Amino acid sequence: YSYSTHIDELKNIPIKIFKTHNSVNDSRNDERSMVIPLVEAYYDTQRNEVECHLADIGTAHIYIVDIRGAVVDEKTVETDIPVYVTLTTTSCVGGFYIVIDSDYVYAEGYSSL
């Protein structure tokens, strides 16, 4: 995977984090409570893709949802090390939502096209 190197092609997608912990007892919870999770998303206007930068949020399910509520792309990744995930928005018209649902974080964002 190669992420975009042209800053002018990327549009920051504001992400609101709703949950930042897990109620399940896990030996890594103490470790994770000391780490600030990385949850960032950028819209690549040239490629019609969303780039997500994620770390320290456990198993993450990432979805792109169009304004009618249809899931247009989705991926599941492990984030014990920082990862870059690319999702397509080519079938979205008008805007899209990004949903990041993981063991330790639930977050959403919206971007107009």
N, CA, C and O of each residue as an XYZ file, in Angstrom:
452
protein
N       0.836     -1.183      0.000
C       0.000      0.000      0.000
C       0.869      1.229      0.000
O       1.841      1.309      0.751
N       0.536      2.165     -0.816
C       1.255      3.426     -0.866
C       0.257      4.549     -0.648
O      -0.695      4.695     -1.415
N       0.465      5.328      0.375
C      -0.485      6.402      0.633
C      -0.066      7.662     -0.085
O       1.095      7.820     -0.464
N      -1.022      8.563     -0.271
C      -0.808      9.767     -1.054
C       0.263     10.651     -0.431
O       0.310     10.806      0.790
N       1.108     11.221     -1.248
C       2.132     12.121     -0.750
C       1.830     13.566     -1.121
O       2.604     14.463     -0.787
N       0.724     13.802     -1.802
C       0.362     15.156     -2.215
C      -0.661     15.708     -1.226
O      -1.843     15.371     -1.285
N      -0.187     16.566     -0.313
C      -1.035     17.117      0.737
C      -2.244     17.847      0.152
O      -3.331     17.783      0.725
N      -2.078     18.536     -0.973
C      -3.184     19.293     -1.550
C      -4.311     18.392     -2.059
O      -5.411     18.877     -2.323
N      -4.055     17.096     -2.200
C      -5.088     16.160     -2.630
C      -5.892     15.609     -1.456
O      -6.938     14.992     -1.661
N      -5.415     15.827     -0.221
C      -6.051     15.246      0.951
C      -6.891     16.276      1.685
O      -6.469     17.414      1.894
N      -8.080     15.858      2.069
C      -8.995     16.693      2.835
C      -9.231     16.000      4.174
O      -9.705     14.864      4.208
N      -8.906     16.669      5.267
C      -9.106     16.089      6.581
C     -10.597     15.832      6.818
O     -11.433     16.686      6.520
N     -10.924     14.660      7.351
C     -12.302     14.339      7.719
C     -12.388     14.415      9.236
O     -11.765     13.608      9.926
N     -13.147     15.367      9.770
C     -13.269     15.442     11.231
C     -13.889     14.157     11.775
O     -14.930     13.707     11.297
N     -13.245     13.579     12.768
C     -13.694     12.329     13.372
C     -14.108     12.609     14.808
O     -13.351     13.211     15.569
N     -15.301     12.177     15.177
C     -15.755     12.297     16.558
C     -15.687     10.918     17.197
O     -16.311      9.971     16.718
N     -14.922     10.809     18.285
C     -14.776      9.545     18.999
C     -15.817      9.496     20.109
O     -15.874     10.386     20.957
N     -16.640      8.449     20.098
C     -17.716      8.306     21.071
C     -17.354      7.379     22.228
O     -17.869      7.554     23.332
N     -16.484      6.404     22.003
C     -16.113      5.444     23.037
C     -14.610      5.243     22.982
O     -14.042      5.067     21.904
N     -13.961      5.269     24.148
C     -12.517      5.104     24.141
C     -12.035      4.043     25.124
O     -10.878      4.075     25.542
N     -12.885      3.119     25.492
C     -12.444      2.026     26.356
C     -13.288      0.794     26.110
O     -14.310      0.844     25.425
N     -12.846     -0.308     26.677
C     -13.557     -1.578     26.535
C     -13.940     -2.063     27.913
O     -13.115     -2.037     28.827
N     -15.162     -2.502     28.081
C     -15.617     -2.981     29.375
C     -15.182     -4.409     29.657
O     -15.306     -4.875     30.790
N     -14.681     -5.107     28.662
C     -14.230     -6.482     28.842
C     -12.850     -6.463     29.489
O     -11.985     -5.694     29.071
N     -12.633     -7.298     30.504
C     -11.315     -7.371     31.131
C     -10.334     -8.015     30.166
O     -10.554     -9.127     29.686
N      -9.281     -7.324     29.896
C      -8.262     -7.763     28.961
C      -6.925     -7.361     29.564
O      -6.779     -6.245     30.063
N      -5.961     -8.250     29.522
C      -4.656     -7.944     30.116
C      -3.994     -6.742     29.456
O      -3.098     -6.127     30.035
N      -4.435     -6.404     28.239
C      -3.849     -5.254     27.549
C      -4.570     -3.955     27.877
O      -4.102     -2.894     27.463
N      -5.700     -3.986     28.608
C      -6.432     -2.764     28.930
C      -5.569     -1.767     29.686
O      -5.607     -0.573     29.390
N      -4.776     -2.244     30.675
C      -3.923     -1.335     31.427
C      -2.901     -0.680     30.510
O      -2.648      0.520     30.608
N      -2.313     -1.477     29.614
C      -1.371     -0.934     28.646
C      -2.043      0.094     27.754
O      -1.508      1.184     27.551
N      -3.211     -0.240     27.217
C      -3.901      0.634     26.276
C      -4.365      1.927     26.934
O      -4.428      2.961     26.269
N      -4.694      1.893     28.238
C      -5.166      3.105     28.891
C      -4.065      4.158     28.964
O      -4.353      5.337     29.171
N      -2.817      3.751     28.799
C      -1.697      4.687     28.842
C      -1.331      5.197     27.448
O      -0.480      6.077     27.317
N      -1.954      4.662     26.426
C      -1.636      5.013     25.049
C      -2.792      5.807     24.455
O      -3.957      5.457     24.643
N      -2.468      6.860     23.750
C      -3.505      7.638     23.063
C      -3.765      6.966     21.721
O      -2.847      6.819     20.914
N      -5.010      6.557     21.475
C      -5.294      5.880     20.200
C      -5.140      6.842     19.026
O      -5.391      8.041     19.148
N      -4.725      6.295     17.897
C      -4.620      7.077     16.671
C      -5.813      6.746     15.798
O      -5.999      5.599     15.392
N      -6.625      7.762     15.509
C      -7.783      7.605     14.631
C      -7.844      8.866     13.759
O      -8.310      9.916     14.204
N      -7.373      8.751     12.523
C      -7.399      9.862     11.585
C      -7.949      9.370     10.257
O      -7.779      8.206      9.896
N      -8.610     10.264      9.536
C      -9.113      9.915      8.205
C      -8.960     11.118      7.287
O      -9.171     12.263      7.688
N      -8.589     10.830      6.049
C      -8.389     11.863      5.037
C      -9.054     11.419      3.739
O      -9.007     10.248      3.365
N      -9.672     12.378      3.067
C     -10.300     12.098      1.781
C      -9.336     12.510      0.684
O      -8.931     13.670      0.617
N      -8.966     11.576     -0.174
C      -8.080     11.832     -1.306
C      -8.962     12.221     -2.488
O      -9.616     11.370     -3.091
N      -8.976     13.502     -2.811
C      -9.870     14.022     -3.853
C      -9.492     13.550     -5.246
O     -10.354     13.489     -6.122
N      -8.230     13.216     -5.475
C      -7.797     12.743     -6.787
C      -8.232     11.306     -7.044
O      -8.614     10.957     -8.161
N      -8.173     10.479     -6.014
C      -8.450      9.050     -6.176
C      -9.837      8.626     -5.698
O     -10.211      7.464     -5.859
N     -10.603      9.544     -5.115
C     -11.907      9.211     -4.530
C     -11.776      8.070     -3.517
O     -12.522      7.091     -3.554
N     -10.807      8.226     -2.613
C     -10.548      7.223     -1.592
C     -10.412      7.903     -0.231
O     -10.075      9.083     -0.137
N     -10.679      7.141      0.799
C     -10.432      7.586      2.164
C      -9.226      6.833      2.689
O      -9.153      5.609      2.582
N      -8.289      7.563      3.254
C      -7.134      6.966      3.907
C      -7.357      7.072      5.410
O      -7.572      8.167      5.930
N      -7.309      5.951      6.104
C      -7.424      5.935      7.561
C      -6.070      5.588      8.147
O      -5.396      4.669      7.682
N      -5.681      6.325      9.165
C      -4.454      6.055      9.905
C      -4.916      5.639     11.305
O      -5.524      6.430     12.026
N      -4.621      4.394     11.678
C      -5.146      3.834     12.926
C      -4.034      3.152     13.708
O      -3.123      2.564     13.125
N      -4.117      3.234     15.045
C      -3.183      2.513     15.900
C      -3.765      2.389     17.303
O      -4.458      3.282     17.789
N      -3.468      1.272     17.934
C      -3.799      1.027     19.344
C      -5.289      1.086     19.651
O      -5.689      1.583     20.703
N      -6.118      0.574     18.727
C      -7.560      0.523     19.000
C      -8.112     -0.894     18.871
O      -9.328     -1.078     18.809
N      -7.235     -1.896     18.829
C      -7.678     -3.287     18.736
C      -8.097     -3.648     17.323
O      -7.651     -3.025     16.359
N      -8.950     -4.649     17.199
C      -9.487     -5.035     15.895
C     -10.477     -3.959     15.464
O     -11.421     -3.650     16.191
N     -10.261     -3.393     14.288
C     -11.094     -2.274     13.821
C     -11.854     -2.659     12.559
O     -11.295     -3.222     11.618
N     -13.134     -2.342     12.566
C     -13.992     -2.514     11.394
C     -14.263     -1.105     10.869
O     -14.812     -0.268     11.585
N     -13.877     -0.844      9.621
C     -14.029      0.482      9.036
C     -15.013      0.385      7.884
O     -14.908     -0.498      7.032
N     -15.974      1.306      7.868
C     -17.025      1.305      6.853
C     -17.120      2.670      6.198
O     -16.965      3.696      6.861
N     -17.376      2.685      4.899
C     -17.795      3.894      4.190
C     -19.267      3.701      3.879
O     -19.656      2.704      3.270
N     -20.083      4.656      4.298
C     -21.534      4.577      4.132
C     -21.986      5.794      3.341
O     -21.649      6.922      3.700
N     -22.749      5.581      2.264
C     -23.214      6.722      1.471
C     -24.369      7.427      2.182
O     -24.842      6.955      3.216
N     -24.821      8.549      1.637
C     -25.845      9.348      2.315
C     -27.215      8.666      2.351
O     -28.115      9.118      3.059
N     -27.375      7.582      1.590
C     -28.624      6.808      1.650
C     -28.542      5.675      2.672
O     -29.521      4.963      2.892
N     -27.357      5.508      3.304
C     -27.202      4.488      4.332
C     -26.642      3.166      3.849
O     -26.578      2.209      4.621
N     -26.236      3.089      2.592
C     -25.677      1.845      2.048
C     -24.169      1.783      2.303
O     -23.458      2.766      2.095
N     -23.694      0.635      2.749
C     -22.261      0.430      2.929
C     -21.638      0.234      1.549
O     -22.022     -0.675      0.813
N     -20.667      1.096      1.200
C     -20.052      1.018     -0.123
C     -18.657      0.408     -0.086
O     -18.152     -0.044     -1.114
N     -18.035      0.390      1.075
C     -16.746     -0.286      1.224
C     -16.531     -0.551      2.708
O     -17.013      0.195      3.560
N     -15.800     -1.625      3.008
C     -15.529     -1.962      4.407
C     -14.274     -2.817      4.491
O     -13.950     -3.571      3.574
N     -13.580     -2.683      5.607
C     -12.378     -3.478      5.857
C     -12.266     -3.723      7.350
O     -12.785     -2.956      8.161
N     -11.581     -4.803      7.702
C     -11.283     -5.121      9.097
C      -9.774     -5.280      9.216
O      -9.148     -5.992      8.431
N      -9.194     -4.602     10.215
C      -7.743     -4.634     10.402
C      -7.397     -4.739     11.878
O      -8.190     -4.373     12.746
N      -6.197     -5.245     12.149
C      -5.621     -5.230     13.493
C      -4.764     -3.971     13.615
O      -4.051     -3.609     12.679
N      -4.832     -3.308     14.765
C      -4.129     -2.030     14.900
C      -3.101     -2.031     16.031
O      -2.802     -0.979     16.595
N      -2.564     -3.196     16.364
C      -1.533     -3.233     17.403
C      -0.290     -2.468     16.973
O       0.453     -1.961     17.813
N      -0.063     -2.385     15.665
C       0.953     -1.494     15.120
C       0.207     -0.508     14.218
O      -0.868     -0.842     13.719
N       0.738      0.685     13.995
C       0.039      1.653     13.132
C      -0.227      1.077     11.738
O       0.649      0.461     11.131
N      -1.435      1.286     11.248
C      -1.805      0.809      9.921
C      -2.450      1.934      9.120
O      -3.053      2.857      9.668
N      -2.299      1.822      7.806
C      -2.973      2.699      6.852
C      -3.966      1.843      6.098
O      -3.620      0.784      5.575
N      -5.206      2.309      6.044
C      -6.265      1.575      5.364
C      -6.862      2.492      4.307
O      -7.115      3.667      4.574
N      -7.088      1.964      3.117
C      -7.694      2.740      2.040
C      -9.046      2.144      1.694
O      -9.177      0.935      1.498
N     -10.057      3.014      1.622
C     -11.406      2.591      1.241
C     -11.888      3.487      0.109
O     -11.539      4.666      0.053
N     -12.686      2.930     -0.786
C     -13.151      3.687     -1.945
C     -14.455      4.428     -1.657
O     -15.281      3.985     -0.859
N     -14.612      5.563     -2.328
C     -15.856      6.338     -2.246
C     -16.424      6.593     -3.639
O     -17.265      7.476     -3.806
N     -15.981      5.838     -4.637
C     -16.357      6.131     -6.028
C     -17.860      6.071     -6.270
O     -18.362      6.780     -7.143
N     -18.594      5.246     -5.523
C     -20.042      5.175     -5.752
C     -20.836      6.134     -4.876
O     -22.067      6.123     -4.912
N     -20.159      6.961     -4.093
C     -20.846      7.930     -3.236
C     -21.166      9.196     -4.027
O     -20.343      9.680     -4.804
N     -22.367      9.721     -3.821
C     -22.786     10.959     -4.463
C     -23.190     11.934     -3.361
O     -24.040     11.617     -2.529
N     -22.587     13.111     -3.357
C     -22.965     14.144     -2.403
C     -22.191     14.127     -1.098
O     -21.933     15.187     -0.528
N     -21.816     12.964     -0.614
C     -21.074     12.868      0.638
C     -21.060     11.439      1.141
O     -21.670     10.550      0.546
N     -20.361     11.232      2.238
C     -20.288      9.892      2.816
C     -19.945      9.993      4.294
O     -19.422     11.003      4.764
N     -20.248      8.934      5.005
C     -19.874      8.791      6.408
C     -18.777      7.747      6.497
O     -18.736      6.807      5.704
N     -17.887      7.918      7.469
C     -16.924      6.880      7.801
C     -17.227      6.441      9.225
O     -17.412      7.271     10.116
N     -17.276      5.135      9.429
C     -17.540      4.565     10.744
C     -16.360      3.666     11.094
O     -15.964      2.801     10.313
N     -15.808      3.888     12.283
C     -14.702      3.071     12.780
C     -15.176      2.453     14.084
O     -15.387      3.150     15.076
N     -15.340      1.146     14.070
C     -15.860      0.424     15.228
C     -14.820     -0.610     15.638
O     -14.555     -1.561     14.903
N     -14.232     -0.419     16.816
C     -13.166     -1.313     17.243
C     -13.381     -1.747     18.688
O     -14.350     -1.356     19.339
N     -12.448     -2.568     19.169
C     -12.503     -3.032     20.551
C     -12.457     -1.878     21.542
O     -13.061     -1.960     22.611
N     -11.747     -0.799     21.203
C     -11.489      0.272     22.146
C     -12.050      1.626     21.736
O     -12.083      2.548     22.551
N     -12.488      1.763     20.499
C     -12.954      3.057     20.006
C     -14.159      2.853     19.085
O     -14.197      1.923     18.280
N     -15.144      3.750     19.227
C     -16.196      3.873     18.221
C     -16.144      5.320     17.764
O     -16.220      6.233     18.586
N     -16.013      5.538     16.448
C     -15.867      6.895     15.934
C     -16.600      7.014     14.607
O     -16.776      6.037     13.878
N     -17.024      8.246     14.312
C     -17.716      8.538     13.047
C     -17.210      9.866     12.504
O     -16.739     10.729     13.244
N     -17.321      9.999     11.191
C     -17.007     11.250     10.536
C     -17.852     11.394      9.278
O     -18.413     10.419      8.779
N     -17.936     12.624      8.769
C     -18.714     12.881      7.547
C     -17.895     13.810      6.656
O     -17.205     14.708      7.138
N     -17.984     13.578      5.359
C     -17.349     14.458      4.402
C     -18.271     14.647      3.208
O     -18.848     13.692      2.689
N     -18.395     15.892      2.785
C     -19.128     16.152      1.546
C     -18.133     16.015      0.390
O     -16.926     16.176      0.571
N     -18.652     15.721     -0.779
C     -17.765     15.560     -1.944
C     -17.679     16.851     -2.731
O     -16.981     16.911     -3.744
